[in-house]
Structures are given as structure tokens and as C-alpha cells.
């Protein structure tokens, strides 16, 4: 439940910020545009931090086989590839 809630909260916050950005994009200065992008990036980073903490609890309770499966899913999901490319 904690993992799903972290994902829902993150999606809502980022969705709200994206809507706000879309609604105001025509009137944004270059600085406003950068600040808007920064807010979205920060919300993503904050959400990822909360998701990681929630997932850690779930992962710690998994059997070795479940952990292996989770590890494989994450390795093929693009996260490992994205991290290796900086």
C-alpha cells in the first residue's frame, strides 16, 4: 500500500505541476520557464525519494526469489541503463 500511495502522490503532484505549466506557458518568461521546470524536476526527485523508502520496506520483506525477480524487472526497465548514462 505504501508503494502504491507514494506512486499516486507523485503522479498527482507532477500532474498538477504539468497542468499549471501548460496553463501558463504562453505567459512565461525564460526565468519562469526554468523555475517551472525546476519545480517539476524537484517534485520528481522528492517523489522518487519517498518511493524508494516505501519500496525498501517492501523489498526487505521479500523472499530471495522475489528479490531476484524484482532486481531483474528493474534491470530491464531502463533504470539501470539510464543511471549508467548519467
C-alpha positions as CSV (number, residue, x, y, z in Angstrom):
1,X,0.0,0.0,0.0
2,X,2.8,2.4,0.8
3,X,4.5,1.9,-2.5
4,X,1.2,2.4,-4.4
5,X,0.4,5.5,-2.3
6,X,3.8,7.0,-3.0
7,X,3.3,6.5,-6.7
8,X,-0.2,8.0,-6.6
9,X,1.0,11.0,-4.6
10,X,3.9,11.6,-7.0
11,X,1.7,11.3,-10.1
12,X,-0.8,13.8,-8.7
13,X,1.9,16.3,-7.7
14,X,3.7,16.1,-11.0
15,X,0.4,16.1,-12.9
16,X,-0.7,19.3,-11.1
17,X,2.6,21.0,-11.9
18,X,2.4,20.0,-15.5
19,X,-1.1,21.3,-15.8
20,X,0.0,24.6,-14.2
21,X,2.9,24.8,-16.6
22,X,0.6,24.1,-19.7
23,X,-1.9,26.7,-18.4
24,X,0.8,29.4,-18.1
25,X,3.4,28.5,-20.7
26,X,2.3,31.3,-23.1
27,X,2.9,34.0,-20.5
28,X,6.2,32.7,-19.0
29,X,9.4,34.5,-19.2
30,X,12.6,32.4,-19.7
31,X,13.2,32.6,-16.0
32,X,9.6,31.5,-15.2
33,X,10.1,28.6,-17.7
34,X,13.2,27.4,-15.9
35,X,11.6,27.8,-12.5
36,X,8.6,25.7,-13.6
37,X,10.9,23.0,-15.0
38,X,12.9,23.1,-11.7
39,X,9.7,22.6,-9.7
40,X,8.8,19.6,-11.8
41,X,12.2,18.1,-11.5
42,X,12.3,18.7,-7.8
43,X,8.9,17.1,-7.4
44,X,10.1,14.1,-9.3
45,X,13.2,13.8,-7.1
46,X,11.2,14.1,-3.9
47,X,8.7,11.6,-5.1
48,X,11.5,9.2,-6.1
49,X,12.9,9.5,-2.6
50,X,9.6,8.7,-1.0
51,X,9.0,5.8,-3.4
52,X,12.5,4.4,-2.7
53,X,11.8,4.4,1.1
54,X,8.5,2.7,0.7
55,X,9.9,0.1,-1.7
56,X,12.8,-0.6,0.6
57,X,10.3,-1.8,3.3
58,X,8.6,-4.0,0.7
59,X,11.8,-5.3,-0.7
60,X,13.2,-6.2,2.7
61,X,10.2,-8.4,3.3
62,X,10.6,-10.3,0.0
63,X,11.9,-13.8,-0.3
64,X,15.2,-14.3,-2.1
65,X,13.4,-15.4,-5.2
66,X,11.1,-12.4,-5.2
67,X,14.1,-10.1,-4.7
68,X,15.8,-11.7,-7.7
69,X,12.7,-11.2,-9.8
70,X,12.4,-7.6,-8.7
71,X,16.0,-7.0,-9.4
72,X,15.6,-8.4,-12.9
73,X,12.5,-6.3,-13.6
74,X,14.3,-3.1,-12.6
75,X,17.4,-4.1,-14.6
76,X,15.3,-4.4,-17.7
77,X,13.0,-1.4,-17.0
78,X,15.6,1.1,-18.2
79,X,16.6,2.4,-14.7
80,X,20.0,0.7,-14.8
81,X,20.6,1.9,-18.3
82,X,19.6,5.5,-17.5
83,X,21.8,5.5,-14.4
84,X,24.8,4.2,-16.3
85,X,24.5,7.0,-18.9
86,X,24.4,9.7,-16.2
